[in-house]
Amino acid sequence: MSYAERYLADDEELVYATRQHWTELFTEFVLLVLVWLVAGVLFWLLDFGPAADYVVAGLAVIASLWLWLIPLLAWRGTVYLVTSKRIYRRSGFLTKTEHSIPLSRINDVSFRATLWERILREGTVSIQSASEHGLLTLKHVPDPEHLNEVINQAMDVEEHRAQ
């Protein structure tokens, strides 16, 4: 069973599933490398004995958990799904948040990708609906133009099914 299939209802079929683009974690990876570079320099420069080495290593581990592992788990916990009946966003690691919109309630689907995002093949997809929440924004989506097309096709299929 794929990571996306567990979120489906019994009468739904998975049309498209994705996570946020990998570039969402680039800054966190750079910070992880910097933390361990600084720790390495401190190991080399400080010669206060093993106690100082343990303190530096402990601080580097704590910084690694805070700056890299927690964002990695949050990224892994963010899922964007298009099913035969709805659009679904679920995010969070410890605190889960979900937002779904039935395909029949969608009024407008649009995407935005800056030049840099187009180079990296990522962007933002905005879904306007006729509901209380109104707007569902899917940020850092890989290939947003394709996702836009998939949603429009799923809406067409749902519309024909309803007739």
Disulfide bonds with the S-S distance in Angstrom:
none
